[in-house]
Amino acid sequence: MPSITDFTCPLPRLDYDTIQLAHGSGGRLSAELIDKLFLPRFANPILNRLEDQATLQMPPGRLAMTTDSFVVSPIFFPGGDIGDLAINGTVNDLAMGGATPLYLSVAFILEEGLPIADLHRILLSMEKSAATAGIQVVTGDTKVVNKGACDQIFINTTGIGVIESGIALSAANIRPGDKIIVSGTIADHGMAILTCRENLSFHSRINSDSAALNSLVKEMLEVSKEIHALRDPTRGGLATTLNEFAASSGVGILLEEKAIPVRAEVRGACEVMGIDPLYVANEGKLVAAVPPDQAERVLNAMRCHPLGSEAQIIGTAVAEHPRLVTIKTALGAERIVAMPVGEQLPRIC
Amino acid sequence: MPSITDFTCPLPRLDYDTIQLAHGSGGRLSAELIDKLFLPRFANPILNRLEDQATLQMPPGRLAMTTDSFVVSPIFFPGGDIGDLAINGTVNDLAMGGATPLYLSVAFILEEGLPIADLHRILLSMEKSAATAGIQVVTGDTKVVNKGACDQIFINTTGIGVIESGIALSAANIRPGDKIIVSGTIADHGMAILTCRENLSFHSRINSDSAALNSLVKEMLEVSKEIHALRDPTRGGLATTLNEFAASSGVGILLEEKAIPVRAEVRGACEVMGIDPLYVANEGKLVAAVPPDQAERVLNAMRCHPLGSEAQIIGTAVAEHPRLVTIKTALGAERIVAMPVGEQLPRIC
């Protein structure tokens, strides 16, 4: 991890204090925004060329590519903001494919009137997250829409990375007997957004778990190249990811409810609001399906990493009930964990 | 160019006629949208794996990467729609770097309530454009925001391509003496949007020039690998692109007004609305800076291609007035073509 000392920076002086339509015109105000606000945060030799496309040298290996748009509301929340979410989310999608994240594009859609200070704060947060994840922003785009045509700021990030030979992660590879491991407590991000949005105050503030997982994945793959599948349970939560695992591989999955780590304050908030934490988004957690003889070794490697210190084996892939996810509750009953149908928490990421 | 026969398709039956928040939840309705609407349009072995990241085999060579978000209003306009614009715009940014476009990510931000029929129509248009350009959609993302939080639909596309050895296009390479060539009439796209938006009717309808330029660039590079720079004059129009050329290379640029092709109906609309066509966006045109001894050969190759049949040499890079773009008017006067300051036409792409 690069040493990160300081990501504060006074607000640069621009001609306007808020985003104007002309900031998206491709003209002089666009150039000012890029020169004073964007480039100082992301500067690197590739980006600095400012051509309409970045030219990249790639190491040998298969390439991974992933895209995500971020529309989270509110844009600032306990434990993060739309900026670090946009970096971490895409880094994580690359890491879940076993790829080393290398390059990122960043595209902003800004609402006319957005305070430049808010944009600057988001950019500082993106700069810090990108440095932590070791990924370079190499190309970008900015569009401005008239007031009311978007909600403050939307960010798309698209990432590419390289997959070393010998790594072949895919949900389709999961086999009966595989252990299902989660890297830590679930439902933190979704409940952070929801309690913040609803202005609910609980005894302890719930923080988003927004984090880049590529360094954790690196440790895991170093102890076992036989991990079958990795995925980050974002929208739709753990329940959705495990249903996708079951659908792609044809196995069933049996969970142990009492093994699934949930922070006390998150569990409390879920109970008050009648929400099942299995369906709540995470932004700094992963689920792994690992052959049984590799599970302990992978678990131990995870627990040695700060982002995996609370990792747990939470269940097993089974030949019974193919394509179905079930959970053995604390009381000993077994129930089906279905794919969610409706929207639980819109604009969570 | 692949043979393209039919990109019509009846509207698939979905559970709802309009976009619901749950279509973005990552749950069952998201899966229905992907399976019934998206996959039939873009299906290929890479995309069909439906992992959170695409795994790609790349041919040797440097890689080009580019991103653009599309927020055009209205989403349907004469000569195109937001869908083909989103494909062509990113294909063109790759082509301007001399890259062969290979893979594309597509990320949608949809407003709750958007008619499924509109989305389907946009997807058909994207399918056709991607096939014409010979690019594969390999990964995607869909977010849904509540009604009023975005304007119908925004699309981000990010593209990667490969640059053959021996090609090194960059605005920084432009030298005094270079001929400036434009591939055809300017200002068509911007004036198509503007007259459509303002509901103005002229004698002839103005159509957008939205088109993928990669096959034209291929022909140009086949006759000369010494082309110095290519760029598509989108937002901010020809004036902005040429000012960028001048700033990056340090040369001056002298244009011949009477050599710049403008359709009569576009010129008429510009005059009525008091708009200078030099500042109006194009979506299917390129500007090239070519060493003088190569200019005729490149021009002839362009004129043999349907998208370059009206190509013209419109000016010259000069050592006088470095970093300044000037134009010799039809009346013989010379004036400065400045970088635009304000927003002329918001949400043009």
Chai-1 contact restraints between the chains, C-beta under 6 A:
chainA,res_idxA,chainB,res_idxB,connection_type,confidence,min_distance_angstrom,max_distance_angstrom,comment,restraint_id
A,L21,B,E343,contact,1.0,0.0,6.0,A-B,restraint_1
A,L21,B,P346,contact,1.0,0.0,6.0,A-B,restraint_2
A,A22,B,G342,contact,1.0,0.0,6.0,A-B,restraint_3
A,A22,B,E343,contact,1.0,0.0,6.0,A-B,restraint_4
A,S25,B,E343,contact,1.0,0.0,6.0,A-B,restraint_5
A,G26,B,R235,contact,1.0,0.0,6.0,A-B,restraint_6
A,G26,B,G236,contact,1.0,0.0,6.0,A-B,restraint_7
A,G26,B,T240,contact,1.0,0.0,6.0,A-B,restraint_8
A,G27,B,G236,contact,1.0,0.0,6.0,A-B,restraint_9
A,G27,B,M339,contact,1.0,0.0,6.0,A-B,restraint_10
A,G27,B,P340,contact,1.0,0.0,6.0,A-B,restraint_11
A,G27,B,V341,contact,1.0,0.0,6.0,A-B,restraint_12
A,R28,B,M339,contact,1.0,0.0,6.0,A-B,restraint_13
A,R28,B,V341,contact,1.0,0.0,6.0,A-B,restraint_14
A,D52,B,D93,contact,1.0,0.0,6.0,A-B,restraint_15
A,D52,B,M96,contact,1.0,0.0,6.0,A-B,restraint_16
A,Q53,B,A64,contact,1.0,0.0,6.0,A-B,restraint_17
A,Q53,B,T66,contact,1.0,0.0,6.0,A-B,restraint_18
A,Q53,B,D93,contact,1.0,0.0,6.0,A-B,restraint_19
A,Q53,B,L94,contact,1.0,0.0,6.0,A-B,restraint_20
A,Q53,B,G97,contact,1.0,0.0,6.0,A-B,restraint_21
A,A54,B,M65,contact,1.0,0.0,6.0,A-B,restraint_22
A,T55,B,R62,contact,1.0,0.0,6.0,A-B,restraint_23
A,T55,B,A64,contact,1.0,0.0,6.0,A-B,restraint_24
A,L56,B,L63,contact,1.0,0.0,6.0,A-B,restraint_25
A,M58,B,L63,contact,1.0,0.0,6.0,A-B,restraint_26
A,R62,B,T55,contact,1.0,0.0,6.0,A-B,restraint_27
A,L63,B,L56,contact,1.0,0.0,6.0,A-B,restraint_28
A,L63,B,M58,contact,1.0,0.0,6.0,A-B,restraint_29
A,A64,B,Q53,contact,1.0,0.0,6.0,A-B,restraint_30
A,A64,B,T55,contact,1.0,0.0,6.0,A-B,restraint_31
A,M65,B,A54,contact,1.0,0.0,6.0,A-B,restraint_32
A,M65,B,T139,contact,1.0,0.0,6.0,A-B,restraint_33
A,T66,B,Q53,contact,1.0,0.0,6.0,A-B,restraint_34
A,T66,B,T139,contact,1.0,0.0,6.0,A-B,restraint_35
A,T67,B,S105,contact,1.0,0.0,6.0,A-B,restraint_36
A,T67,B,A107,contact,1.0,0.0,6.0,A-B,restraint_37
A,T67,B,T139,contact,1.0,0.0,6.0,A-B,restraint_38
A,T67,B,D141,contact,1.0,0.0,6.0,A-B,restraint_39
A,T67,B,T158,contact,1.0,0.0,6.0,A-B,restraint_40
A,D68,B,D141,contact,1.0,0.0,6.0,A-B,restraint_41
A,S69,B,A107,contact,1.0,0.0,6.0,A-B,restraint_42
A,S69,B,I109,contact,1.0,0.0,6.0,A-B,restraint_43
A,S69,B,D141,contact,1.0,0.0,6.0,A-B,restraint_44
A,S69,B,K143,contact,1.0,0.0,6.0,A-B,restraint_45
A,V71,B,K143,contact,1.0,0.0,6.0,A-B,restraint_46
A,V71,B,V145,contact,1.0,0.0,6.0,A-B,restraint_47
A,D93,B,D52,contact,1.0,0.0,6.0,A-B,restraint_48
A,D93,B,Q53,contact,1.0,0.0,6.0,A-B,restraint_49
A,L94,B,Q53,contact,1.0,0.0,6.0,A-B,restraint_50
A,M96,B,D52,contact,1.0,0.0,6.0,A-B,restraint_51
A,G97,B,Q53,contact,1.0,0.0,6.0,A-B,restraint_52
A,S105,B,T67,contact,1.0,0.0,6.0,A-B,restraint_53
A,S105,B,T158,contact,1.0,0.0,6.0,A-B,restraint_54
A,A107,B,T67,contact,1.0,0.0,6.0,A-B,restraint_55
A,A107,B,S69,contact,1.0,0.0,6.0,A-B,restraint_56
A,A107,B,N156,contact,1.0,0.0,6.0,A-B,restraint_57
A,I109,B,S69,contact,1.0,0.0,6.0,A-B,restraint_58
A,I109,B,F154,contact,1.0,0.0,6.0,A-B,restraint_59
A,T139,B,M65,contact,1.0,0.0,6.0,A-B,restraint_60
A,T139,B,T66,contact,1.0,0.0,6.0,A-B,restraint_61
A,T139,B,T67,contact,1.0,0.0,6.0,A-B,restraint_62
A,D141,B,T67,contact,1.0,0.0,6.0,A-B,restraint_63
A,D141,B,D68,contact,1.0,0.0,6.0,A-B,restraint_64
A,D141,B,S69,contact,1.0,0.0,6.0,A-B,restraint_65
A,K143,B,S69,contact,1.0,0.0,6.0,A-B,restraint_66
A,K143,B,V71,contact,1.0,0.0,6.0,A-B,restraint_67
A,V145,B,V71,contact,1.0,0.0,6.0,A-B,restraint_68
A,A149,B,D151,contact,1.0,0.0,6.0,A-B,restraint_69
A,C150,B,C150,contact,1.0,0.0,6.0,A-B,restraint_70
A,D151,B,A149,contact,1.0,0.0,6.0,A-B,restraint_71
A,F154,B,I109,contact,1.0,0.0,6.0,A-B,restraint_72
A,N156,B,A107,contact,1.0,0.0,6.0,A-B,restraint_73
A,N156,B,N156,contact,1.0,0.0,6.0,A-B,restraint_74
A,T158,B,T67,contact,1.0,0.0,6.0,A-B,restraint_75
A,T158,B,S105,contact,1.0,0.0,6.0,A-B,restraint_76
A,T158,B,T158,contact,1.0,0.0,6.0,A-B,restraint_77
A,R235,B,G26,contact,1.0,0.0,6.0,A-B,restraint_78
A,G236,B,G26,contact,1.0,0.0,6.0,A-B,restraint_79
A,G236,B,G27,contact,1.0,0.0,6.0,A-B,restraint_80
A,T240,B,G26,contact,1.0,0.0,6.0,A-B,restraint_81
A,M339,B,G27,contact,1.0,0.0,6.0,A-B,restraint_82
A,M339,B,R28,contact,1.0,0.0,6.0,A-B,restraint_83
A,P340,B,G27,contact,1.0,0.0,6.0,A-B,restraint_84
A,V341,B,G27,contact,1.0,0.0,6.0,A-B,restraint_85
A,V341,B,R28,contact,1.0,0.0,6.0,A-B,restraint_86
A,G342,B,A22,contact,1.0,0.0,6.0,A-B,restraint_87
A,E343,B,L21,contact,1.0,0.0,6.0,A-B,restraint_88
A,E343,B,A22,contact,1.0,0.0,6.0,A-B,restraint_89
A,E343,B,S25,contact,1.0,0.0,6.0,A-B,restraint_90
A,P346,B,L21,contact,1.0,0.0,6.0,A-B,restraint_91
